[in-house]
Amino acid sequence: MAVITDRFVRSAELVGELNGLPGYPFAVIGHPVANDDDEALRLKAEAAVRQIVPLLTARKA
């Protein structure tokens, strides 16, 4: 499972397409993270988990 910041969504989509995985799912959090304090990082991690769990547990038909 990939987690990227919103600034790199299009780049991640292109990488998926170039690797034969169009529509590859990934979690998106706010950019940037480099200077975030612990509280901001915790909130971003929680946001990522809310996206990741359904992606990992979804059943494909």
C-alpha positions as CSV (number, residue, x, y, z in Angstrom):
1,M,0.0,0.0,0.0
2,A,1.4,3.3,-1.0
3,V,0.8,6.5,0.9
4,I,1.6,9.8,-0.9
5,T,1.0,13.4,-0.4
6,D,-1.6,15.3,-2.4
7,R,1.1,17.1,-4.3
8,F,2.2,13.8,-5.9
9,V,-1.2,12.2,-6.9
10,R,-0.6,12.7,-10.7
11,S,2.9,11.3,-10.4
12,A,1.7,8.2,-8.6
13,E,-1.0,7.7,-11.1
14,L,1.5,7.9,-14.0
15,V,3.9,5.4,-12.2
16,G,1.0,3.0,-11.9
17,E,0.1,3.3,-15.5
18,L,3.7,3.0,-16.7
19,N,4.0,-0.2,-14.6
20,G,0.8,-1.7,-16.1
21,L,-1.3,-1.0,-13.0
22,P,-3.7,1.8,-14.0
23,G,-6.0,2.7,-11.2
24,Y,-3.6,1.4,-8.5
25,P,-5.0,2.5,-5.2
26,F,-3.1,4.6,-2.8
27,A,-3.8,6.7,0.3
28,V,-3.4,10.4,0.0
29,I,-2.4,12.7,2.9
30,G,-1.8,16.5,2.9
31,H,1.5,17.9,1.8
32,P,4.0,18.6,3.2
33,V,5.0,16.4,6.1
34,A,8.7,17.3,6.5
35,N,8.1,20.1,9.1
36,D,5.0,18.8,10.7
37,D,4.9,18.4,14.5
38,D,3.9,15.2,16.2
39,E,0.2,16.1,16.4
40,A,0.0,17.0,12.7
41,L,1.7,13.8,11.8
42,R,-0.7,11.8,14.0
43,L,-3.6,13.4,12.2
44,K,-2.2,12.6,8.8
45,A,-1.5,9.0,9.9
46,E,-5.0,8.6,11.1
47,A,-6.3,9.9,7.7
48,A,-4.1,7.5,5.9
49,V,-5.4,4.5,8.0
50,R,-9.0,5.5,7.2
51,Q,-8.1,5.2,3.5
52,I,-5.9,2.1,3.8
53,V,-8.2,-0.2,5.7
54,P,-11.0,-0.3,3.2
55,L,-8.5,-0.7,0.3
56,L,-6.9,-3.7,2.0
57,T,-10.1,-5.3,3.0
58,A,-12.2,-4.7,-0.1
59,R,-13.3,-7.8,-1.9
60,K,-12.9,-8.0,-5.6
61,A,-15.7,-9.6,-7.6
